[in-house]
Amino acid sequence: MTATPVSIRPHPARSRPRVTALDAMPTEGPLVDRYGRVHRDLRLSVTDECNLRCTYCLPEVGARFLPHSQLLEVDELVRIARVAHSVGITSLRLTGGEPLLRREIVEIVARLADVGFDDLSLTTNGTRLAPIAASLAAAGLQRINISCDSLRPERFASIRRRGSLDTVLAAMDAAEAAGLVPLKVNVVVMAGVNDDEIVDFAAFARRTGRIVRFIEYMPLDAEQAWKRSDVVSGDDIIRTIDEVWPLEAVDAADSSAPAERFVFADGGGSIGVIASVTRPFCGNCDRMRITADGAARNCLFARRESSMRDLLRAGASDADLGIALREEVWRKLPGHGMNDPGFIRPRRSMSMIGG
């Protein structure tokens, strides 16, 4: 899906200076791009480091992470978040890497909660969540997503290459006990790897009341081993579950949400499907990202980015930072282009971008 451009003033006469795309950019009001999409959702990465080596993300050995001097400091994270809120961001999700590896994570959550976002959430692999779930909730975290790609211990270990399934399942219990709900469970589905567990995960959703979100495998792995044949389409996922437990589509209250929602017809809970590869939702996208080293990215698959960290450390004002965010959003393309013949994957892998 692609978006329709908003009206941009025509190219000036040859005798006049050339008008660039940024000359038409609004400097106040909603955080909007050239295609009329209003941006309200920020994914803020607090570290690129991860304690797992998932096959669809990081190499098993040789992973290299940023030195701490290059990461945004806590004050810098909070300042960017405040500026983002001032220009229209209402929803903030903390990401990584694995965000719970950041030792100041509870402090970060508490300070971001004071900013006043309507929604403050976090995505984690769950390996370090259980001991601090209550502290995160007390600090102001509202919701949490936990990644889990298999319900079979041996297969979980082969996909994650570190960590244990029991730890992640215990983390889910701890999150719910702390009130970090609704709990969403993210599953990256890969052909020939874990696609035979689609029905198992649907049963898990029905049994626990948790929202399992099936995610199409995207070309964001560090080893660049992704192939289109590895993708299990959202349609196939829905069909597989519907044959066992009939599903009903839910009209989205928020058309910009990445997941298509379905409820079990018998009232047994719900699932989500994020079909980024086969059914892109770019036309309604309202997200932007800040990487752990402070790069503003207007798309997960963007090939360019701009450094907020460098602006911060050069003494930029809040107004300067706000304009920088607006410029990055204004440059956003109509779609990620993954299905175009000339598609070039981003240089950064998922852990370096922040999901």
Buried (B, 14 or more C-beta within 10 A) or exposed (E): EEBEEEEEEEEEEEEEEEEEEEEEBEEEEBBBBBBEBEBBBBBBBBBBBBBBBBBBBBBEEEBEBBEEEEBBBBEBBBBBBBBBBBBBBBBBBBBBBBBBBBEEBBEBBBBBBEBEBEEBBBBBBBBBBBEBBBBBBBBBBBBBBBBBBBBBEEBBBBBBBBBEBEBBBBBBEBBBEBEBBEBBBBBBBBBEBBBEBBEEBBBBBBEBEBBBBBBBBBBBBBEEEBEEEBBBBBEBBBEBBBEEBEBEEEEEEEEBBBBBBBBBEEEBBBBBBBBBBBBBBBBBBBBBBBBBBBBBBBBBBBEEBBBBBEBBEEEBEEEBBBBBBBBBBBBBBBBBBBEEEEEEBBEBBBBBBBB
